[in-house]
Amino acid sequence: MTARRPLGKTGLSAHPLGLAGSFGVPADVVEHAFHAHGMNYFFVTPRCRTLIEGLGRLIAAGHRDDLVIAGGAGLPTGGGVARSHAKLCKLLGTDRIDVFHLFWVQADWYTSGKTWPAMRALKESGKARALAISCHDRVMASRLARELPLDLLMIRYNAAHRGAEREIFEALGPGRPAVCAYTATRWRKLLAPLGAHPAMTAGECYQFALEHPAVDLVLCGAADRAQLDHAALAVASGPLPPARLAEIRTFGDAVRDRYRRRSFFDAH
């Protein structure tokens, strides 16, 4: 079982593999992730019904203080922040969301007006332990991490998208907020071979993200117990061998070159 570790300077401790409910992970697998692997960071939205059910069971069983629940608001207004927090708390049967995000920040106005004061009020009142944003724009993410009192930054980072190494990790230095990486499989494109390049396994995708010392945790979107066990055991096995890591970087470059003109997100 992989040991939990400090989540930046938040005062929270988390398993380096977080579980998201985007692919309908069953409630019993959520419990299995916690009890069998020690996973305790769960990324949840109101649409993640089975993840909410699993977390509800864990909370009812008395494990609330061992959980790090991450959620957030998609509507960048003061009222949107407050309503999103209240709705998620009600669904989960808890009075706090440990890491509360402002989702998908795309422009400065997302954090202007009453929005960030509402985020700050959640932390000051104890309704959130840490404040976060998620952002695809690396330059903007790096700047906001310096301008806002961020506790955690959620950004895209994988073998095909390594710009964060220079534009975020190096730019922020040791004073950075905690970092949560997501899209580790690059929307599954890293799981398919490309030409002479062998594919990565999902486990290798999570291992790769965690290779960088600036990454505190990586999100896994397991859909069932087999996928969850594969991911958790890969992370528990430790770092990738240097030769395989070099192969993965070459493969990641090939995947990025193959798809970079096909998607808005690949151009950023």
LUMBAKOL-66911 format. One record per residue (C-alpha): residue number from 1; residue in three letters; z, y, x. Coordinates in nm, 3 decimals, m for minus. Layout:
residues N
R;num;residuo;c3;c2;c1
R;NUM;ALA;Z;Y;X $
...
END
This chain:
residues 268
R;num;residuo;c3;c2;c1
R;1;MET;0.000;0.000;0.000 $
R;2;THR;m0.101;0.338;0.141 $
R;3;ALA;0.185;0.580;0.194 $
R;4;ARG;0.193;0.905;0.003 $
R;5;ARG;0.177;1.222;0.208 $
R;6;PRO;0.250;1.592;0.163 $
R;7;LEU;m0.006;1.772;m0.050 $
R;8;GLY;m0.050;2.077;0.169 $
R;9;LYS;0.235;2.322;0.121 $
R;10;THR;0.280;2.252;m0.250 $
R;11;GLY;0.602;2.053;m0.204 $
R;12;LEU;0.430;1.761;m0.379 $
R;13;SER;0.354;1.422;m0.224 $
R;14;ALA;0.047;1.226;m0.324 $
R;15;HIS;m0.142;0.909;m0.246 $
R;16;PRO;m0.463;1.015;m0.063 $
R;17;LEU;m0.676;0.852;m0.334 $
R;18;GLY;m0.661;1.032;m0.666 $
R;19;LEU;m0.785;0.883;m0.992 $
R;20;ALA;m1.007;1.076;m1.234 $
R;21;GLY;m1.075;0.960;m1.588 $
R;22;SER;m1.440;1.064;m1.606 $
R;23;PHE;m1.572;0.708;m1.641 $
R;24;GLY;m1.326;0.577;m1.898 $
R;25;VAL;m1.084;0.389;m1.674 $
R;26;PRO;m0.872;0.171;m1.907 $
R;27;ALA;m0.508;0.259;m1.967 $
R;28;ASP;m0.382;m0.067;m1.815 $
R;29;VAL;m0.581;0.006;m1.497 $
R;30;VAL;m0.410;0.346;m1.476 $
R;31;GLU;m0.076;0.166;m1.480 $
R;32;HIS;m0.206;m0.086;m1.226 $
R;33;ALA;m0.316;0.195;m0.993 $
R;34;PHE;0.037;0.335;m0.997 $
R;35;HIS;0.234;0.010;m0.969 $
R;36;ALA;0.008;m0.197;m0.741 $
R;37;HIS;m0.133;0.072;m0.511 $
R;38;GLY;0.114;0.359;m0.536 $
R;39;MET;m0.155;0.597;m0.662 $
R;40;ASN;0.011;0.893;m0.827 $
R;41;TYR;m0.244;1.179;m0.834 $
R;42;PHE;m0.430;1.177;m1.165 $
R;43;PHE;m0.703;1.426;m1.257 $
R;44;VAL;m0.726;1.456;m1.634 $
R;45;THR;m0.905;1.658;m1.901 $
R;46;PRO;m0.860;1.628;m2.280 $
R;47;ARG;m1.172;1.409;m2.294 $
R;48;CYS;m1.014;1.142;m2.071 $
R;49;ARG;m0.855;0.954;m2.360 $
R;50;THR;m0.781;0.626;m2.182 $
R;51;LEU;m0.640;0.804;m1.876 $
R;52;ILE;m0.419;1.009;m2.108 $
R;53;GLU;m0.302;0.686;m2.273 $
R;54;GLY;m0.218;0.529;m1.938 $
R;55;LEU;m0.033;0.838;m1.818 $
R;56;GLY;0.154;0.851;m2.147 $
R;57;ARG;0.277;0.496;m2.088 $
R;58;LEU;0.392;0.582;m1.735 $
R;59;ILE;0.569;0.894;m1.857 $
R;60;ALA;0.738;0.701;m2.139 $
R;61;ALA;0.854;0.442;m1.883 $
R;62;GLY;1.037;0.713;m1.687 $
R;63;HIS;0.789;0.773;m1.404 $
R;64;ARG;0.710;1.139;m1.474 $
R;65;ASP;0.867;1.273;m1.155 $
R;66;ASP;0.664;1.029;m0.945 $
R;67;LEU;0.335;1.149;m1.093 $
R;68;VAL;0.119;1.438;m0.978 $
R;69;ILE;m0.087;1.532;m1.284 $
R;70;ALA;m0.379;1.765;m1.228 $
R;71;GLY;m0.563;1.941;m1.508 $
R;72;GLY;m0.698;2.283;m1.583 $
R;73;ALA;m0.878;2.543;m1.789 $
R;74;GLY;m1.252;2.575;m1.827 $
R;75;LEU;m1.246;2.909;m2.009 $
R;76;PRO;m1.173;3.190;m1.760 $
R;77;THR;m0.957;3.410;m1.982 $
R;78;GLY;m0.584;3.457;m2.003 $
R;79;GLY;m0.576;3.303;m2.349 $
R;80;GLY;m0.800;3.018;m2.241 $
R;81;VAL;m0.565;2.933;m1.956 $
R;82;ALA;m0.258;2.927;m2.180 $
R;83;ARG;m0.426;2.725;m2.456 $
R;84;SER;m0.571;2.469;m2.215 $
R;85;HIS;m0.233;2.414;m2.054 $
R;86;ALA;m0.055;2.376;m2.388 $
R;87;LYS;m0.317;2.135;m2.522 $
R;88;LEU;m0.303;1.907;m2.220 $
R;89;CYS;0.076;1.905;m2.216 $
R;90;LYS;0.081;1.807;m2.584 $
R;91;LEU;m0.166;1.523;m2.529 $
R;92;LEU;0.036;1.386;m2.238 $
R;93;GLY;0.382;1.440;m2.381 $
R;94;THR;0.502;1.650;m2.088 $
R;95;ASP;0.607;2.009;m2.034 $
R;96;ARG;0.422;2.073;m1.708 $
R;97;ILE;0.093;2.010;m1.530 $
R;98;ASP;0.168;1.973;m1.161 $
R;99;VAL;m0.162;2.109;m1.028 $
R;100;PHE;m0.333;2.344;m1.271 $
R;101;HIS;m0.694;2.441;m1.199 $
R;102;LEU;m0.931;2.709;m1.301 $
R;103;PHE;m1.241;2.492;m1.331 $
R;104;TRP;m1.589;2.545;m1.188 $
R;105;VAL;m1.545;2.902;m1.063 $
R;106;GLN;m1.893;3.051;m1.023 $
R;107;ALA;m1.834;3.427;m0.988 $
R;108;ASP;m1.561;3.676;m0.906 $
R;109;TRP;m1.508;3.764;m1.269 $
R;110;TYR;m1.377;3.412;m1.335 $
R;111;THR;m1.049;3.515;m1.171 $
R;112;SER;m1.042;3.878;m1.285 $
R;113;GLY;m0.870;4.052;m1.577 $
R;114;LYS;m0.592;3.851;m1.740 $
R;115;THR;m0.709;3.515;m1.608 $
R;116;TRP;m0.529;3.487;m1.277 $
R;117;PRO;m0.212;3.658;m1.405 $
R;118;ALA;m0.203;3.385;m1.673 $
R;119;MET;m0.241;3.120;m1.402 $
R;120;ARG;0.037;3.282;m1.200 $
R;121;ALA;0.262;3.294;m1.507 $
R;122;LEU;0.236;2.916;m1.542 $
R;123;LYS;0.371;2.867;m1.191 $
R;124;GLU;0.640;3.132;m1.224 $
R;125;SER;0.767;2.969;m1.544 $
R;126;GLY;0.767;2.618;m1.396 $
R;127;LYS;0.488;2.497;m1.621 $
R;128;ALA;0.277;2.430;m1.309 $
R;129;ARG;0.387;2.338;m0.958 $
R;130;ALA;0.064;2.443;m0.787 $
R;131;LEU;m0.240;2.659;m0.870 $
R;132;ALA;m0.594;2.553;m0.786 $
R;133;ILE;m0.961;2.627;m0.837 $
R;134;SER;m1.265;2.401;m0.823 $
R;135;CYS;m1.585;2.555;m0.690 $
R;136;HIS;m1.928;2.436;m0.573 $
R;137;ASP;m2.008;2.758;m0.386 $
R;138;ARG;m1.859;2.703;m0.041 $
R;139;VAL;m1.873;3.066;0.071 $
R;140;MET;m1.708;3.185;m0.248 $
R;141;ALA;m1.449;2.906;m0.234 $
R;142;SER;m1.354;2.998;0.121 $
R;143;ARG;m1.321;3.366;0.034 $
R;144;LEU;m1.117;3.305;m0.282 $
R;145;ALA;m0.887;3.073;m0.088 $
R;146;ARG;m0.806;3.372;0.133 $
R;147;GLU;m0.782;3.629;m0.146 $
R;148;LEU;m0.586;3.433;m0.408 $
R;149;PRO;m0.249;3.263;m0.366 $
R;150;LEU;m0.414;2.921;m0.396 $
R;151;ASP;m0.209;2.606;m0.344 $
R;152;LEU;m0.505;2.368;m0.367 $
R;153;LEU;m0.882;2.395;m0.340 $
R;154;MET;m1.102;2.131;m0.503 $
R;155;ILE;m1.448;2.119;m0.346 $
R;156;ARG;m1.747;1.891;m0.312 $
R;157;TYR;m1.743;1.699;0.016 $
R;158;ASN;m1.924;1.380;0.107 $
R;159;ALA;m2.149;1.234;0.376 $
R;160;ALA;m2.453;1.418;0.238 $
R;161;HIS;m2.272;1.748;0.178 $
R;162;ARG;m2.085;1.834;0.496 $
R;163;GLY;m2.124;2.213;0.491 $
R;164;ALA;m1.758;2.243;0.392 $
R;165;GLU;m1.664;2.135;0.745 $
R;166;ARG;m1.792;2.465;0.882 $
R;167;GLU;m1.782;2.701;0.586 $
R;168;ILE;m1.441;2.606;0.450 $
R;169;PHE;m1.234;2.388;0.680 $
R;170;GLU;m1.308;2.578;1.001 $
R;171;ALA;m1.318;2.916;0.828 $
R;172;LEU;m0.973;2.876;0.672 $
R;173;GLY;m0.801;2.716;0.968 $
R;174;PRO;m0.444;2.585;0.962 $
R;175;GLY;m0.327;2.827;0.693 $
R;176;ARG;m0.555;2.670;0.433 $
R;177;PRO;m0.443;2.545;0.092 $
R;178;ALA;m0.439;2.172;0.024 $
R;179;VAL;m0.790;2.029;m0.017 $
R;180;CYS;m0.904;1.780;m0.281 $
R;181;ALA;m1.255;1.641;m0.227 $
R;182;TYR;m1.468;1.520;m0.514 $
R;183;THR;m1.822;1.381;m0.572 $
R;184;ALA;m1.747;1.145;m0.281 $
R;185;THR;m2.042;0.919;m0.370 $
R;186;ARG;m2.277;1.215;m0.427 $
R;187;TRP;m2.332;1.111;m0.789 $
R;188;ARG;m2.387;0.752;m0.666 $
R;189;LYS;m2.684;0.841;m0.443 $
R;190;LEU;m2.484;0.730;m0.137 $
R;191;LEU;m2.443;0.386;m0.293 $
R;192;ALA;m2.816;0.307;m0.277 $
R;193;PRO;m3.007;0.229;0.045 $
R;194;LEU;m3.268;0.479;0.158 $
R;195;GLY;m3.553;0.354;0.372 $
R;196;ALA;m3.410;0.178;0.674 $
R;197;HIS;m3.063;0.318;0.609 $
R;198;PRO;m2.814;0.077;0.450 $
R;199;ALA;m2.611;0.210;0.160 $
R;200;MET;m2.245;0.302;0.176 $
R;201;THR;m1.989;0.124;m0.034 $
R;202;ALA;m1.779;0.334;m0.267 $
R;203;GLY;m1.480;0.257;m0.048 $
R;204;GLU;m1.661;0.392;0.256 $
R;205;CYS;m1.736;0.712;0.064 $
R;206;TYR;m1.364;0.769;0.009 $
R;207;GLN;m1.282;0.672;0.367 $
R;208;PHE;m1.541;0.917;0.495 $
R;209;ALA;m1.395;1.209;0.300 $
R;210;LEU;m1.047;1.128;0.425 $
R;211;GLU;m1.167;1.110;0.787 $
R;212;HIS;m1.156;1.488;0.805 $
R;213;PRO;m0.804;1.613;0.880 $
R;214;ALA;m0.846;1.906;0.641 $
R;215;VAL;m0.889;1.675;0.340 $
R;216;ASP;m0.558;1.585;0.177 $
R;217;LEU;m0.696;1.363;m0.097 $
R;218;VAL;m1.021;1.244;m0.250 $
R;219;LEU;m1.091;1.170;m0.615 $
R;220;CYS;m1.209;0.828;m0.729 $
R;221;GLY;m1.390;0.782;m1.058 $
R;222;ALA;m1.324;0.410;m1.106 $
R;223;ALA;m1.440;0.262;m1.435 $
R;224;ASP;m1.249;m0.068;m1.415 $
R;225;ARG;m0.989;m0.260;m1.218 $
R;226;ALA;m1.235;m0.410;m0.970 $
R;227;GLN;m1.368;m0.068;m0.873 $
R;228;LEU;m1.016;0.070;m0.848 $
R;229;ASP;m0.894;m0.215;m0.626 $
R;230;HIS;m1.200;m0.186;m0.401 $
R;231;ALA;m1.140;0.187;m0.350 $
R;232;ALA;m0.766;0.158;m0.293 $
R;233;LEU;m0.798;m0.133;m0.047 $
R;234;ALA;m1.068;0.051;0.149 $
R;235;VAL;m0.846;0.356;0.187 $
R;236;ALA;m0.552;0.134;0.284 $
R;237;SER;m0.763;m0.027;0.559 $
R;238;GLY;m0.761;0.297;0.757 $
R;239;PRO;m1.033;0.497;0.936 $
R;240;LEU;m1.394;0.389;0.962 $
R;241;PRO;m1.506;0.242;1.295 $
R;242;PRO;m1.676;0.509;1.512 $
R;243;ALA;m2.012;0.327;1.513 $
R;244;ARG;m2.015;0.301;1.134 $
R;245;LEU;m1.909;0.664;1.101 $
R;246;ALA;m2.209;0.770;1.311 $
R;247;GLU;m2.440;0.559;1.092 $
R;248;ILE;m2.295;0.717;0.781 $
R;249;ARG;m2.357;1.069;0.908 $
R;250;THR;m2.721;0.982;0.979 $
R;251;PHE;m2.753;0.822;0.635 $
R;252;GLY;m2.591;1.123;0.471 $
R;253;ASP;m2.842;1.356;0.636 $
R;254;ALA;m3.126;1.137;0.508 $
R;255;VAL;m2.989;1.140;0.152 $
R;256;ARG;m2.948;1.517;0.158 $
R;257;ASP;m3.302;1.568;0.290 $
R;258;ARG;m3.437;1.334;0.023 $
R;259;TYR;m3.275;1.510;m0.272 $
R;260;ARG;m3.209;1.866;m0.157 $
R;261;ARG;m3.500;2.022;m0.349 $
R;262;ARG;m3.432;1.834;m0.670 $
R;263;SER;m3.100;1.978;m0.780 $
R;264;PHE;m2.935;2.316;m0.810 $
R;265;PHE;m2.616;2.167;m0.667 $
R;266;ASP;m2.797;2.029;m0.361 $
R;267;ALA;m2.920;2.376;m0.274 $
R;268;HIS;m2.568;2.511;m0.242 $
END
